[in-house]
Amino acid sequence: MDTLIEDPRWQAVIARDASADFVYAVKTTGVYCRPSCPSRRAKPANVRFFDDAAAAREAGFRPCLRCNPDGPSLTEANTALVAEACRLIAEAGEPPALAEIAAKIGLSPWYFHRLFRAQTGLTPRAWAAANRAQRLREGLVAAGNVTGAIHEAGFGSNSRFYEKADGMLGMTARNFRRGGQGEVIRFAIGQCSLGAILVAQSARGICAITLGDDPAALLGDLEDRFPQAGLVGGDREFEALVAQVVGLVEAPRIGLDLPLDIRGTAFQERVWQALRQVPPGATVTYAELAQRIGAPKAVRAVAGACAANPLAVAIPCHRVIRSTGALSGYRWGVERKQALLDREA
């Protein structure tokens, strides 16, 4: 019995770990279950582990009716429902009403809203807005004119788009298409204990926090990101804002009470939103992060979104580690990642 208690599979049963890939059987009931089964926990002495359901059936056990180990898990079923909801939202010209989407996938509006937010990190309305913004960004780059991109993104009229343009793009559609032409980005480069730091701010909020060894390279990255924007060196007032950001780097637990100008794809924004929910001192694996946004198979894409994060520390991608517990690559260097984690610990 002591051996079973020490078995990591038993710990998965205690934790009702939905990601565990095995089944366990209970001798006294004759049934086998998923580790995540909500049924009353069996005594360790009555438990047997099997690699899969087929092995449990061969040993004479029958499937549990509550967790249905022979069918899709609750997590898999919920992920499929959210994926279908995302498809319905993406295909709709205008974002559909919450009740309409919930009815189409067979859930109550309240439960659907709760499930969608738990899996994606966004409300259905926020996900629809992010998806539309991404379609618009792609359309503005590819389309021959702004009007065509607006209609491709699902806006019924130009006037309805222009009411929301600044919130979606951070600038006018024409300026976005021209690489930020007409937009003013204030920036400053300073020093912190992790090396050079660049902080940039648009009219909407902090749009870049980057770290490195070469200040010129940091500025070059900003110029590449906003090739046509007007880059203006910060004044004394802006230097005070930079000091707040440096304070966040030196003591990540204090947080950053400043507006952020977050610009990414709908998927990246889901990942970044989930990252902002990871508290200081905690870590999460890439696989766990993929689970949290309802895309358990998109581990590589999650890693890519972390690598594309333009707001060091404010969006804490340094809190993501490998499943082995080892540190993985970090856009601003693994040594800086370790230093940030050490400060939070």
N, C-alpha and C positions, 0 to 999 in steps of 0.2 A: 504494500500500500504506500509505503514511504517513497518507493521508486516511482509510482504513478504520480504522486503529488509533486515530485521534482521534475516530472516530464513536462517540457514546454507545451505539449499539446493539451495537458490538463489546465495549464495556466490560460491557454486560449479559450478553453471551455468556460473557465471561471469568468474571464473577461467578455465572454460572448462575442468573440472576434469574428466578424463577418468575412474577413479576408482570409481566414485559415482554410487550407485546402486539404481537408480530410473529414471523416465522419467518426462518430463514436456511438457505441451500442451500450444499452443498459440490460444486463442479464435478467433482472427481476421483471422488466416489462416486455422484453423481447423486441424492442424497437431500436432503430438507429436514427441519429439526428445530426444536424449540422452543429458545429461549435457555437453558432449564434442562436440556437434554439431557445425560445423564451420559456420553455417548460421548467418545472421545478428541477433544481439541480440534483443529480443522482449522487449516491455515496460513492466515493472513489473505488471502494472494493468491488462494486458492481459494474464497473466501466471497462469496456474494451475499445481499443482504437483500431480503425481500418483506414487504409490508404484511400479507398473510394467506396461508393455505395455498392458496387458490384461485389466486392469482397465481403461486405457486411451481409448482403442477401445470401451469398453462397454459404455463409456461416449460420444461416437459419434465422436471421433477424428480418423484421419488416420495417418499412419506412414510417417515420413519425408523420402524423396527419397535421401537426401544427407548423413545422418548419419545412415540410415537403422536400426532403433531401434529394429526391429523384428529379425534381423540376428546378426551374430557375429560383435562385434565392430571392429574398425580399429586396436585398440591395440591388441585385441584377434587374429585378422587375421594376423597381423604382427608377433605376438609371434609364431603362428602356422607355418608361413613361415620360421622363423629363426630356430625353432625346427626341421623342415624338413631339412633345410640346414645343421644343426649340425649332423643329422643322416646320410646324404649323405657323409659328410666329414669323420665321424667316420668309416663308412663302406668301404671307399675307401682305397685301398692298399697304393697308393701314394696320397698326398693331391691334389685334383682336381684343375684345373685352375679356377680363379674367374668367367670368362665368362661362363664356363661350368656349375657351380653351379647355377649362376643367370638364365641361360636359362632353367634349369630344374624346377625352382620354378616360372618362368614366370616374372622375373624382369630384368631391365637393369643392367649391371654390376655396374654402378655408384650408382644407387639407392640401389641396394642390399648391396654394401660395406658400404654405409652410414647407412642403416637400421641395418645391423648386428652389426656394431660397437656401435651404439646407444643402442642396447638392451643387448649386452653381455659385453661391455667395452673392447672388443678385436677386431682386424681385423680378417677376415676369416683365413688368413695365420697364425696369432698368435694363434687363437683358435685351428687350426689343429695341430700346434706344441705342444701346451699344452696337447691336447688330446693324441697325440702320445707319449709324454713324460710320461703321466700317465699310458698308456698301457704298456710302457716299464718298469716303476717302478713295476707295479703289476706282470708283467711277470718275472722280475728278482727275485722277491721274491718267485714266485710259480714254475718257470721252473727248470728243472734239470740242465740246462746249459745256458750260456750267449748266445750262437748262437741261441738256440731255442727261447729265449725271443726276440732277435733282429728281427727274421723273423715274430714272432707273432705280433710285433708292426708295421709291414708293411714295413720294410726296405728290398729292393730287394737284397742287398748285405751287407756284413759286412763292407766293405770299406766305403760305403755311411753313415752307422751309425757312424763309428768311427770319421768321419769328424765333427760330431755334438755332440758327446757324452758328452764332457765337458760342453757345453752350456746347455744341457738338464738335466744332473744329477749333475753337479758340481764336478764330479770325474769320474774315469773310471767305466765302467759297472761292472767289476769284484769287484772293491772296494765297489760300492754301494750295490751289492748283499751280500757282507761280512760285512755290517753295517758300511761302511766308513773306512774299513781297508786301511791303506796307506795314508789316507787324514790327513792333519794337520789343526787343528782348534785352533786358538789363542783366548784367552779369558781373561777377567779381571772382578773382582767383586769389586764394589765400593759402595758408599753411595750417595743418593740424598735426596731431601726433602720428597720423597714418600717411603723411606726405602732403602733396598738393591737393587742394580741393577747389572745385569750381561750382558755383551756385548761380543759377540763371532763373529769371522770373519773367513771365509774360503778363499780360493784363489780367489773366485769370488766376495766376498763382505760380508757385515754384514749379518750373518745368524741367529742371535738370539739377542733379547733385551727382557729381562724378569725382572719383578719386584716382590718383596716379602719382608717378614720379616726375613726369615732365609737364609743367604748366602749359607749354606750347601745344602739346598733344591734346590736352584737355580742351583747349580753345579750338583746335582743329576739328575735334569731334562735334563741338557745338556748331561750328560753321557748316559742317557737312549735314547736320540735322536740320538746320534752318538756313539753307544756302542763299535765300533772297531777303531774309529778315534784316532789319537794322539792329546790329549789336552795339549796345551802349554800355560803357564801363560804369559801374555803380558809384554813387556818391556816398557821402557820410551816412545818410539815412539807410542806404542799401547795405552798407558795411555792418550796420547793427543787425540787420536781418541775417547776414552771413554769419555773424557771431552766434546767433541762435542755432544755426545749422551746425556749426562747429561744436557747439555745446552738446548737440544730439550725438555727434560722432564720439565725443569724449565720454559721454554718459548716456547710452542709448535708452536707458530706462525712463528718462525724463520725458520722452515723447516730443512731438513737434506740433505745436498749435498754430499752424500756418496753412492757408489754402494751397492745395496742390493742383497743378494743371496736368492731369494724367491723359496721355494720348497713346492709344494702342489699339490693336484689333479687339474684337469682342472677346475672343479667347484669352488674349493677354490680360485684358481688364478683369476677367473672371479670376485668373490666377493671382493677379496683383491684389484684388480685393480679398481673396482668401489669405494671402500672405499678411495683410494688415490685421487679420484676426489672430495671428500667432503672437502670443504675449512675450515680452522680454524674458529671457532666461529659459524659454522653451525652444524646442526644435521640432521639425517635421520632416519626414522623408519625401522624396519626389513622388513615390507611389501613394503615400498618404494624402499628399496635396492633390494628386489626380483624383483620388477617391472623393475628397471634399468638394470638388467642383463638378462631380458627377461624370467624370471621364476617366474611369480607372485604367483604360488601356492607353491613355495618351501621356504616358510618363515622359517620353522623349519631347513631346510638344510642351509639356509643363517645364521641363528643363530649359527649353528654348526660350520660353516666356521669361523665366528667371534671368537668363543671360541677357535678354533684351531690356531689362528694367533700367530706366534712365534716372531713377531717383534712389541712389544709394542710401541705406539706413532708413529713410522715410518709408520706403516699401522694402521691408526687411528680408530680402532674398538671402541674406547671410544666415538666416535661421533654417535653411533647407540643407539636409545632409543626405548621404547615401543610406540605404537600408542596413548596411553593415555598421553604421555609426561613424564611418570615416567622412572626412570633408571631401567634397568634390570641387570641381572648378568654380571659380568666382570671377565675375567680370573684372573686378579690381584687385585680384590677387588672393590666393589662398591664405597668405600670411595675414592680410587685413581681415579676412573672414574669421580666422582664429582669434585675432585680437578683439574683434567685436563681440564674439561669443564669450570670450574670457571676461570682458567687462560686464556683460549682462549676467554672467554666472556669479 
